[in-house]
Amino acid sequence: MNGLSPWALSATNIFENDELIPLFTKSVSGLIFNIYNERDSLFILASLPNGGEFLFRAAFTPIGEIKISKFNKSPDGITFYLTAEIGEIQIDISFLKQTVPVLRYITTLKPITDLFIPFWPRDVIVPGKNDNTRQKTGKIHASQVGTRSGIIYCSSSKPKSGSIFYLQNLTALESYCQQTQTSCSGVVGGDWPEMGFALPPTTDKALSAGKNVIIGDAIVAFDLEVPENEGAMVKQFLNLLAEAYLALPKPGTKYNHWPEILEKGLKDLQENPGCWSQLGGHSYLNAYVSDYRTPPEIMVQLAVLLPLLDYVEWTGSSLEIMKKIKEGLPSFFDQKLKTIMRWHPAAAKDLKGEEEQKQPLVMDSWYLHHPLLNLSRLALKGDNEAKKLFLDSIGFAIKVAHKFNYEWPVFYKMDTLDIVKAETQPGKGGEKDVPGLYAHVMLQAWEITHEDKYLKEAEKAAKKLEGLGFDLFYQANNTAFSAGALLRLFKITENKLYLDLSYICLANVFKNVQLWDCNYGYGKNYPTFFAIFPLSDAPYTAAYEEQEVFCALHDYLNHAQGVDILPSITLLIAEFIRYMNERAVFYYPPMLPEEMLSKEVKTGEVDANLWIALEDLHDGWEMSGEVGQEVYGAGNAFGILPRHYLKVPGEEFMVYVDYPINRVQFHRDKSLSFKTGGSDKLSCRMIFVGLKSERTMAFQVKVDRQKKVLKGENMKDGHVAYQLQGNQSVKLSWKKL
């Protein structure tokens, strides 16, 4: 047993008394919820059928006692109005009947005076006896890191009674954080048996007297199962996350006209000299705007080239910039080592070594496989030069995999394969998701050559992901790519292990998201809801990794056609994609107030008027763009447009849907049908865009073969919007007026 704070010890002592009388009792799907007002707290005690208990502190006063003024019952719960020496407190408690029982309690405080809060106890306790032989034990599987979602996912193992997924709605704390100039970073955590949310302590700024402020909004999903293994754990995590998400208040989205945004970004990418360097008669994209010190990197060239290819395939046109990038790719091949290199060989000698990886022959493990993956994609689209570079390099990649037994360090030497840096942190291991990325590369090689040796390599690497649990994640895009590769392996081999491993990858991705809007400080200027962090410990979200996760999850859904995957996965992926369609535009500096852009930039410079994405968006109290303006994140718009805009043959307008869609069919009678992804429990939006005026066309939209015609909403610029549901069959038709 871990130690207890005095506040948790006091609470457990209270509940040693078997004669306590509850104020209110509610039974939900086998769980019994009892509410008690004792001493300094109002508690909700959840009793599970097998003897497990979780105690939730819904209200607290650090001085005196809490008194009940009145309460109001409703069909779904109860509201308490309390008084304490610190002020008036309102507790809204709801018991939701979803696929699993869900508890929600919202705490609102009206301080009696300007109030500092130097400490606040955590709100989840597992009550037990002082006798350790009778103490209840359990395990926390996952919890909040930095400004990610305010979660605790844990299971009770003694008694073996069930699991909970706790989600604090951190969006609701915007007024508290704005008034006190505090952050929601790391506010949910703790150790078994004392965990959950604690208010961020105030120092210089107080809460204003007489002003209502939410000081907690907790959502708790319950499951009476305790996972027996890793596979069961990640499935339960994904399912309970989806249940908590359904109960979570979600922000609305605004439409961004991506065709116009793309044109601005393409113009700046092509014409701004800060995006380019010249070497050996070829032009190369810089990693960051005006970064002329760092030699060209092959990852950077391909990370932009592939989204451009998506775009030109969608438009049916061509771009001169693509030819420019392709011409320089063969220069990255090292004839001696028989592989592509990270740094341009002719300029690698200019590296200054200011970082561990910025040395001529040092390779960051994922950096070898990512360009190979993109070369294979070009090869499968008929690019013979890319195919040659890929196949000529694949032997070296296999050699490295065998050297490290499919467990890659962080950095190694290309010529000797000596390890430069073994672990991300002491005891944490190397880049643990690289086996999945390598498996993806091998599957591509198998698809290109039809040689079974590559399929065997993919399987050997994939099995190295077993047992990593929530420690698998190194870099978001690579973990997402791994999920798709494992799903493909499952479809090829019918080995269910690979499907379960794909779920583990996705669980790691969704553990590293931000399910709240940072509406305090600079965060008022841009949405953050459902953002994905690039690394497991990164303090900011990043354009490049988010854009690649976006594309990877689209691909995952495409590969999942015909596979009975978890409904929670389709729900979560669709929602991430919907919010990404809005959020992604705020990586562009022209969309942000200049005062929130960092004056000190680590690499290159930031041009506030340039439509090239910032690498980094931070917590609301921190400036953004301090890392730089990443040219290799320029694929942002080029990834969104082809996946969310349907060009209608023979018409000027396009159809935009913010959810992923499938089964798209154009019909001769000027109609179109498709099916939305996601869950029918949530909604998405379809918009007719590109209209000269809302009066030039008449549209008819029907869903699920119903006779009823949906009503559209006229938007500015002539757009017409319709609300749809997820997992819905849609048919639309049009005619000119």
N, C-alpha and C positions, 0 to 999 in steps of 0.2 A: 504493500500500500504506500502511495506517496503521502507526504505530509499535507496537513490541512491548514488553511488560514483560520484565524479566530472567528471570522464571519461564517465560514463553512462549518467549523466545529460547533458553533452556537446553533446553526440550523439543524445539524444532525442530532444534537442533544435534544432539541425540541421534539423531533420525531421519534425519539425513543419512548415517548409517552404514548401508549396504545389507547388512551382514553380521549384523545383530541377529537373534537366535534367539528366536522367540516361546515363551512358556510354554504357550500353548493357542491352537488355531485352530478357527474355526467358520465354515462356509459356509452362508449363508441367502439363498435366492432371488437368487443372483448376486453378493451381497456377501460379502466375506471379512473376518472379524473376527479380528485377532491381538492377544493380550494379552502385554504386556511389563512386567517389573519392572526399572526402570532408575533408579539413583541415589535420588532423593527421592520418586519417584512410581510408582504402578502405572497403566499406560496401556492403553487399548483403542483400537486403530487400525482404523477401518472403511475398507476400500478398495472403491471403486465401480468398475464395469466399464470406464468410460471414462477412468479415470485419476485421478479425484477421490479425496481422502482427508479424513477427519475424525478428529481425535485427541481422545480423552476421558480426562481425568485423573480416575481413579476413586478414587485415594488419594494423599495427600500428607503429607509431614512437613517442617516448616521447618528442622529440624536433623538431621544424620546421614543415614542411609540406611534404606530400608524392607527388611525381611527377611521371607521367607516361612517360616512355621512349618509349615503344611500346607495342603492343598486337597482339596476334594471335588467330583467331577464328578456331574452329573445329566443326564437326557435333554435338558433345556432350557437347561443352562448350567453354571456352575461357581462355587464359593464358595472364596475365599482367606482364610486366617487369617494376619495379618501382625503383626510387632512393629516398633516404632520407638521412638525416645527419648521421644516424647510419650505413648506408651501402646500398647495393643493395638487393632488395626484389623481389622474383618471386612468383606469385599466380596462381596456376593451379585450375581452377573451372570447375567442371563437373556436368551435370544434367542427372541423370540416370533414365531410364524408366523401373522400375521393377513393381511388383504388386502395389506398391505405389510410388509416386515421391520420389527420393533420391537426395540430394545435397551433393557434396563433395568438400572441398576446402583445398588445401595443400599450406602451406606457408614456403618458404625457404629464409633464410637470409644469406648474405655474409657480415659480419661486416667490417667496414672501419678501425677499430682499435680493439685491444683486448678490449672486451666489458663485463662489469658487468651489470646484469639486476636485480636491487633490487626490482622492482615491474613491474607487467604487468597486464593490465585490462582484465577482463573476456570477452569472445567473443560473448555472446548471450545476447541481450537486447530486451525487449518488449517495443517498443516506445509508448509513450502516451502523453497526454497533461498535463500541470501543474495543471489544474483544476481537483481535485480529483473526482468530479462527473462524469467526462468523462474518468477517468483513466481505462485502460484495466486491468482486473484481471485474475488470473489463479492459478493453483496449480501444484507444483512439487510432483509427486508421488514417485519417486525414484532417487537417485543420488549416486555417487561414495562414497565408504567407504574405507579408507586405500588404499591398492594397488590393489583393485578390478578393474573391468572394468571402464573406464573413461566415465560414462554415466550420462545423465540427461533425465528423462522421465517426460513430463509435458503436461498439457492441458490448453487451453485458455477458460475461462468460461464467460468472458465479454469482447468482444462479444463471444458467444458460437460458435467457429469457427473451432476448431480442436486440434490436439495433435501432438507433435514431439517426436521422440526418437533420442537423440544426443549421438554419440559415438566418442570419441577421440581415434585415433589410436596411443596409447602410445608407441607401438613398434618403431614407426618412430622417437621418441625422444631420442633414445639410444645415439646418438652422443652428443646431448645437455647435457644429464645427465652425460655422461662419462667425457666430457670436464669440466663441472662445478661441478662435484661430488654432484649432486642433485638427488632427488628421484621423481618418478611419484606418490607417495602416496598423495592422497587427492587433486590432481591438478584440478579436475573437481567438481564443486559444486556451491555455491552461493544460493541466494534467489530470488524468483520472485519479480521484473521483470529483475534482473541482475544476470546472471548465466553463466554456461559453463566452459570453460577452461582458466586457467591463468598459464603462465610459472612459474615453481618453481623458487623462487628468488635465485640469486647467492650471495655468500658472499666472499669466499676465492679464488675461481677459476673463471677465465673469459673465454668467448668464444674467440677463436683464430681469429685474423684478417685474412681476405682474404680466409676463409674456409667456403664453403657452409654448412649450418646446417638447418635441418628441425625444425621449431619452432611451428608447428601445422599441424595436419592432421585430419580434422573433417568430419564426415559422419552424415548426418541428414536425417532421414526417416519421412515423413509427412503422417498424416491421417486426413481427414476432419471430423472425428467423435470425439465427446467428450463423454467418457464413462459415462453411466448413473448409473452404479452400480459397485460393486466389481468384479462381474463375467466378465462384459464387460471390465473393466480396465485390469485385468490380461491377458485376451485373446489379447487385443490390445498390451499390453507389449510384450507378447511372439511373436506375429506376426511382430511387428515393430523391435524387437530385431533380428529376423531371416532375415528381409529385410536389416537391417544395417550390419548384419554378412555377407550376400552375397556380399556386396560392400567392405568389409574389406579385405585388403591383409592378406593372411594367410600363416604361415610358412610351409615349407615342413616337412615331417617326415622321420625318419630313422628306419629301421627294427631292433628290438632287438630280439635275439633268446631266447625266454622265456623257452624252455625246459632246456637249459643249466643253465639259471639264476635260475630256480626253483631248480635244483639239488644242486646248491651251497647253496641256502637258506635253503633247507631241511637238508643238512648235518650240517650246523651251528646250526640250530634250535635243532636238535637231540643231537648233540655232545658237544656244547659249554656249560660249566657249568654255565656261567653267565645267561643263559636262564631259569634255573631251581632252585627251592627250594624244600626241603624235609620237610614233616610234617606228623606226625602220620602214618608213613609207606607208604605214598603216595608221588608221585612227582607232583609238580605244576609249571606251567609256571609263571615266574616273569612278572610283567607288563613291566619293563625296564631291559635291560641288566645289570647284577650285582646289581640289587636293592634287597637287602636281608632284608632291614628294613621294607618294606611294606608287610603286610600279603597277602597271595594269594587272588585273586579276581575271582569270578565266571565269570564275564564278560570276563576277559582275557582268561580263559580256553576255553570258547565257541566261542569267536571271532576268535580263531585259529582253533578250531576243525571243524567248519562248512566249511571253505574253504578246509581243508584237506579232508573232506568227498566229496566235489565236485570233487576233484582231483582223489581220489581212485575210485569213480564211473566212471570217464572218462577212467582211466587206466585199471579198472577191477582187480586191485591188492589190497593189504592191507598194512597198515603201523602200526608198533608196537607202534609208538608214540600216535596213536589215542586211543589205549587200555589204555595206561598210563594215558592220560588225563581223559578218561571216568571213570576210577576207583576212581578218587578223587572227582567226582561231587556230590555224595550223601552226602558227609561231609558238604556241604554248607547248608543243610536243617536244619532249626531250628524247633524242635518238639513242642516247647512251642508256638511259633508264627504261626506255620503251614505255613512256606514259606521258599523259598531259601533266603539266605542273600548275601549281596555284599561281605563282608569280611568273610574269613574262621572263623567260630565261635570259634575254639580252639586257634586262634592266634589274634583275634580282640583286646584282652586286651593289646597287644603289641603296638597298635597305639599310636603315640605320640601327636596327635591333632595339628600338626603344620599347618594344613589346616582345614577349617570348616568341610569338609566331612570325614576327617581322624579321626573319633571317632567311637567306636564300634557299636553303634546302629543308626548312622546317615546314611540316604539313600539319594542319589542324585536321583531325581524322574525318570529320564530315565534309571538309572542303574538297577531298578527292572524289567522293561519291556523288556529291550534288551536281558538279559539271558532267560527270558520266551519265547521270540520270537524264539531264537535259539533252546531251548529245544523242542518247538512245531515242529520245522522243523525236528529235529531228530525223534520225535514221529511219524510224518507223513511218515517217511522213515522206520518205523517198529521197532524203538528202544524202547523197553518196559520200561527200566529204566528211560529214558528221559521222556516218557509219564507219568509215575507215579510222577516224580518230578514236571512236569508241572501241572498236574491236582490237585496234593496236594497243590500247591502254588496259584492256580488261584483264590481261594476264598479270599485270603488275598489281592491280587491285586484289586479285585472288591471292597472290604471293603475300601481300600485307595481311590479308585476313587469316591466312594459315600461320603466319608469324605470330600473330597475337591471339590465335585460337578463337577468333570471332569475338574478342572482347577488346575493344579499341581504347587506347589511352587518349589523352587530350591532344598532345603534340608528339610527333616523332620525326626522325631524320629520314628523308627520302632515299639517300644513298646507302645508309647503313641499317636503317630501320631501328636505330637506337631510340629509346624513349627519352624525350625531352621533358615532358610533364605527364605523369601517370594518372593523376586524379584531379578532379575539379576542386575538391577540398579534401583534406586528410580524412581517410576512411570512407570517402563517398564513391570511390571508383572513377572510371573514365567516362567517356561519352556513351552512355548506356543505350541510347536509341539508335546508334549507328548500325547494329546488326539488322535492324528493320530496314534502314535505308539501303544497306548493302543487299539485303534480300530483294528489295525493289529493283536495284540495278541488275541483279542476276536474273530476275524474271524478265526484264527487258531484253537481256542478252539471249535468254531462252526463246523469247518470242521472235527475235531477229534471226537466230541461227537454227532454231529447232534442235539444239544439242542438249541432251538430258543432263550433261555435267553441270550446266548452269542452274537447272532446277534443283539438283541435289545440293549445290552450294547455297541456294536460297533457303532450303529447308534446314540445313545445318546452322545457318546464321539465325534463322527465326527462332529456333529452340533455345537460343541463348537469352531470349527475353523472358523465359519462364522464371518465376520466382522474384521478379523485380518489383512487383506491386506498383505502389505509387512513387517508387524511386526510378522508374524507367525513363522519365522525361529529362532530356538534356536541352533540346531546342525544339520549339513548337512545330515548325514546318516539317522537320525531319520525323518527329513523332507522328504527325498526321500522315505523311507519306508512308510511314511504316504501317499504319492502320490499313491503308489501301492495299499495300503489298500482301499483308497477311490475309485479308479478305480474298484476294486473288488466289493465294496459295490454297485457301480452303476450297474455293470453287474448282481448282485444278485437281487437288488430291482427295477431296471430301474428308480430310482429317479435321475433326471438330476442334482440335487443339488450336489450329490457326485462327479459327473464328473467335475463340475465346481470347487469344492473344491480340487480335485486332480490337476487341473490346477493352483490353487493358490499355492499349495505346490511346484509345478515345477517352477513357476515364482519366488518364493522365493529362490529356489536353483540356478537358472540361474542369479539372481541378485547378487549372492555371488560368481561369477566366475571371473577369471582374463583373459580377452580376449586381452592379449598382452604378448609379450616376453620381459622379463627383461634382456636385453643384455648389461647391464652396471655393473661395479664392479664384484663381484663374480657371478652375474647372467649370465655372459658369459659361465659359465661352465655347465649349465643345462637349459632345456627348461621350460618355465612357462605357455605357451599358453594354455588356457582353463582349468587351475587349479581351483579347488573348495576349498574354505576356510571352516574350520571345524565349526567355530562359527561366528555369525554375526559381531563380533568385533575383531576376531582373527587377529594378525599381521603376521601370517604365514599360509602356507598350510600344511596339515598333511596326512601322508600315510594311517593311519587306516580309517579315515573318507572318504577319496577319494576312497579307495578300496571298501568300503561298498556302497557308492553312485554308483560306477561303477556297482556293482552287482545288486543293487536295480533298476537302470535304465534299465538294461538288462531285469529284471523281469517285469518291467512296460511295455516294448514293447511286451513281451510274453503275458501278460494279455490283451494287447490292440489288439491282433489279432481278427479281426471281429468287432472291434469298430471303428467308424468314428471319430478318434481323430484329433486334429489340425495338419495340415502338418508341421507347425513351430516346433511342439514338436518333431516329428520324425527327423526332420533336426537337431535340436540342440542336442538331445540325441546322435544321431549317430556321430556327430562331437566331442562331449565330449569323447565318447568311443574311437574314432580313436586317438585322441591326448593323452588320458590316456595310451594307449598301448605303446606309446613312452616314455612319461614323467615318468611313475611309476618306471622305473629302476633307476632313478636318486635319489630316496630316499635311495638307498643302498650306504653306505660310500665308498666302493671300486670304485664307478663310479665317485667320486668327488675328486678334489685335496685336500690334507690334510690341506693345509693352510686356507681353508675356513671353516673348522670344528671348532666349539667353543671349547676353552680350558676349559671353565667353564661349567659344566653340572649340571642341576638342580636335576636330579634323576638318580642314577646309574652311568654308565660311557659309553663313546663312544669308540668303537674299530673300527678304520678306516679300518681294514681288514675283518671285519665281515659282512656277507651278511644278516644282520638284519636291517630293515628300520629305518632311522631316523624319529622321530616324525615330525620335523619341517624344512621347507625350507623357507627362509626369503627373504626380499627385497635385491637387489644386493649389497648394501653397508653394510649389516649385515652378521655376521657369522651364520651358520646353525648348527643344532644339539644341541642347548643349552638346550632344554627340556630333551633330552635323546634319546636312541635307543630303540624303542618300540617293544617289543616281540609280543604284541597283534596286531601289524601291519604286522605280518609275513604271513598273508593270501594273501598278495599282488599278488605274482606269481600264487598261487593256485587258485585264482579267475579268472585270465586272461587266463591261459592255456586251461581249459575245454570249455571256451566260444568262443575262437578264433582259435583253432586248430582242424581240422577235421581229425581223424584217418581214413585212407583208408584201409578197410579190405583186408588182403592178400598182402599189399604193404608196402614197407619200408618208403615211403614218406608220409608227411602230407600236408594238405591244410590250409594255414593261411589266414584269411581275417580280415583286421583291422576295418571293419564296423560290426555291428550286422547283422546276417543273419537269415533267417527262411525258412521254406518249404524245408528242406534238405532231399534229397532222393538219395540213392545209387542204381545203376542199375546193372543188371547182365552183361551188355556188357562193363564192365570196364568204366563206366561213372558216373557222379555225377551231380546233379542239385540243385540249391538253388536260393533264391532271396535275394538281398541285401536290407538292411533297408535304412533309410535316404531319401534324396531328389535327384532326377535326375539332379538337378542343381549343384551338387557337386560330386567329384570323391573319390574313395577309392582304396585300393590295395589288390590284392590277390597274394599269393606267394606259390609256391610249395617248401617245405623245407624237409630236410633230405635226399636229393639226394647225392649219392656218387660222381656223376659228372653230369654236365648238358648234357652229351652225352649218359647217360644210359637210358633215357626215352624220348619219344616224346609226347607232349601235344597238344591238340586241344581245344580252348576255343571259344565258341560262346555266344552271348548275344541276348536276346529278339527275339529268333527264327530267327535271321538273318543268311544268308548264309556266310557272311564274317567271317573269322577266325581272332581273335585278335593276334597280335604279342607280344611275351613275351620278357623280358629283362633278360639276364643272369647276375646273381649277384655272389659275391664271395661265397665260400663254396658250390657251386653247386646249389644254390637257383635260381628259375626262377620266375620273377615278372610280373604281368599283371595289367594294370589300368582298373578299372571298374567304373561305375556310381552308385550312390545310386538309390534305387527303381528299380532295374534291374534284370531280370531273366537271370540266368547264367547256361550254361551247359558245362561241361568239360569232356574230355575223354583222355585216355592215352594208350600207348603201349610201351613195351620194345624194345630197339633197338638191 
